[in-house]
Amino acid sequence: MRNTGRVDERLLLECPRGCESIWSAFAQLGRSRPRGLGVGGIAFAEIEAWQRLTGVRLSPWELDVLTEIDARVLAQAGKKERKA
C-alpha cells in the first residue's frame, strides 16, 4: 500500500476455516526467515526451535502444508525479483 496507495485484494481474503493455526505458524516463522541477497526458505531447524519454544507441535500434514506455503511464497518472490 505504501508504494501504490491501494490495498492488494489478496490481503483481504480470509484464511480457510481450520487453517488459521498453520497460517499463524507460517507468519511467526516467516519473521525468522534468512535475509540477505534474497529471501530464504524457513529452515527445518527454525521450525523445530519454534515448536520447542512455543510448545506447539505440528502434525506431519501441518508441516507439509507449512513448507508448501513457504515454497510458493519463495516462488512468487523469485518471480518478482526476476521482473525487477
MODELLER restraints for C-alpha pairs under 7 A, 6 or more apart:
rsr = mdl.restraints
at = mdl.atoms
rsr.add(forms.Gaussian(group=physical.xy_distance, feature=features.Distance(at['CA:1:A'], at['CA:7:A']), mean=5.21, stdev=0.5))
rsr.add(forms.Gaussian(group=physical.xy_distance, feature=features.Distance(at['CA:22:A'], at['CA:62:A']), mean=6.55, stdev=0.5))
rsr.add(forms.Gaussian(group=physical.xy_distance, feature=features.Distance(at['CA:22:A'], at['CA:66:A']), mean=6.45, stdev=0.5))
rsr.add(forms.Gaussian(group=physical.xy_distance, feature=features.Distance(at['CA:26:A'], at['CA:66:A']), mean=6.23, stdev=0.5))
rsr.add(forms.Gaussian(group=physical.xy_distance, feature=features.Distance(at['CA:29:A'], at['CA:42:A']), mean=6.94, stdev=0.5))
rsr.add(forms.Gaussian(group=physical.xy_distance, feature=features.Distance(at['CA:30:A'], at['CA:42:A']), mean=6.81, stdev=0.5))
rsr.add(forms.Gaussian(group=physical.xy_distance, feature=features.Distance(at['CA:33:A'], at['CA:40:A']), mean=6.09, stdev=0.5))
rsr.add(forms.Gaussian(group=physical.xy_distance, feature=features.Distance(at['CA:33:A'], at['CA:41:A']), mean=6.31, stdev=0.5))
rsr.add(forms.Gaussian(group=physical.xy_distance, feature=features.Distance(at['CA:33:A'], at['CA:42:A']), mean=5.46, stdev=0.5))
rsr.add(forms.Gaussian(group=physical.xy_distance, feature=features.Distance(at['CA:34:A'], at['CA:40:A']), mean=5.14, stdev=0.5))
rsr.add(forms.Gaussian(group=physical.xy_distance, feature=features.Distance(at['CA:41:A'], at['CA:70:A']), mean=6.58, stdev=0.5))
rsr.add(forms.Gaussian(group=physical.xy_distance, feature=features.Distance(at['CA:41:A'], at['CA:74:A']), mean=6.90, stdev=0.5))
rsr.add(forms.Gaussian(group=physical.xy_distance, feature=features.Distance(at['CA:51:A'], at['CA:57:A']), mean=5.62, stdev=0.5))
